[in-house]
Every structure is written in structure tokens, then in C-alpha cells.
Amino acid sequence: LDRMIRENGIETATGGAGSLIIFECNVMHGSNANMSPWPRSNLFFVYNSVENQLEKPFCGNRPRPDFLGNRTNTEALVPVDSPDLRRTG
């Protein structure tokens, strides 16, 4: 981590109340404790090829519940063409 910081620096993502920050979850990241009286939620989305089907764990553990690993709806996502999705700011 020290070498990464020396070579690349640290970037800070900030925003006002209700802001949304989207980043690739494999990016090295961290955050301080939530100091507000309101909850701070995290959502993680994982996209895989339809060929990469979820299987039973190899280690003998129980499969993850559907809210963590959906096995029923495995159709490919259909792209949506919307001007609103192209807007950034």
C-alpha cells in the first residue's frame, strides 16, 4: 500500500448529502466510520458472463442465499438506450 501511494498518490471522493459514488470494487479503497446519525449503505453489483453459472460451493458449505447469488434469473442483460444514461456531471 505504501508503494502504491508513493507511486500514484491518493484521490479523495467527496459529495454532499445524498451523493452517490460509483467505482470498480477492486479499486483499493477505504472509508472512515460513519459519524452521522443516518445509515450509510453499500451496494455491490457483480456481472458475469452467462456462461459463468453459479454452482454449489466446492467446499461443502451451503449455497449462498438468492439475495447474494441468484440462480433463477440467469438471462443476459439487455442494453438500454437512454439519453439520461449518457449524462454525467
C-alpha positions in Angstrom: 0.0 0.0 0.0 2.8 2.4 0.9 4.5 1.9 -2.6 1.1 2.3 -4.4 0.6 5.6 -2.6 4.1 6.9 -3.3 3.8 6.0 -7.0 0.2 7.0 -7.6 -0.9 9.3 -4.7 -4.3 9.2 -3.1 -7.5 10.6 -4.6 -10.5 11.7 -2.4 -14.1 11.3 -3.4 -16.4 13.6 -1.6 -20.0 14.7 -2.0 -22.9 16.3 -0.2 -25.8 14.5 1.5 -27.4 12.1 -0.9 -24.4 11.9 -3.2 -23.6 8.6 -5.0 -20.1 7.5 -5.7 -19.7 4.6 -8.2 -16.3 2.9 -8.6 -14.9 -0.5 -9.6 -15.0 -2.5 -6.3 -11.5 -3.9 -7.0 -10.0 -0.4 -6.7 -8.1 -0.1 -3.4 -10.4 2.0 -1.3 -11.4 2.7 2.3 -13.6 5.0 4.4 -13.8 6.3 7.9 -16.6 5.4 10.3 -20.0 6.9 9.6 -20.2 9.9 12.0 -23.7 10.9 11.1 -26.9 9.7 12.8 -28.1 8.3 9.4 -27.2 5.0 7.9 -24.6 4.7 5.1 -25.4 1.8 2.7 -23.2 0.0 0.2 -24.5 -1.9 -2.8 -22.3 -4.3 -4.7 -23.1 -5.5 -8.2 -21.2 -8.3 -9.8 -21.7 -9.1 -13.5 -20.5 -12.3 -15.1 -20.8 -14.0 -18.5 -24.0 -16.1 -18.8 -21.5 -19.0 -19.3 -20.1 -18.4 -15.8 -23.1 -20.0 -14.0 -23.2 -20.1 -10.2 -22.6 -23.6 -8.9 -22.7 -25.3 -5.5 -19.7 -24.5 -3.3 -16.8 -27.0 -3.8 -16.0 -26.9 -0.1 -19.3 -28.5 1.1 -20.7 -25.2 2.5 -24.4 -24.4 1.9 -25.0 -22.3 -1.3 -25.4 -18.5 -0.8 -29.0 -17.3 -0.4 -30.7 -15.9 -3.5 -30.2 -12.3 -2.4 -26.4 -12.9 -2.6 -26.3 -15.3 -5.6 -29.3 -15.6 -7.8 -29.6 -18.9 -9.6 -33.1 -18.5 -11.0 -32.8 -15.5 -13.4 -29.7 -16.1 -15.5 -30.7 -14.4 -18.7 -28.3 -11.9 -20.2 -28.9 -8.2 -19.5 -30.3 -6.2 -22.5 -28.7 -2.8 -23.1 -30.9 0.2 -22.6 -30.5 3.2 -25.0 -31.5 6.2 -23.0 -30.2 9.8 -23.2 -30.4 10.0 -19.4 -27.8 7.3 -19.0 -25.3 9.2 -21.1 -25.5 12.3 -18.9 -22.6 12.7 -16.5 -21.7 15.5 -14.2 
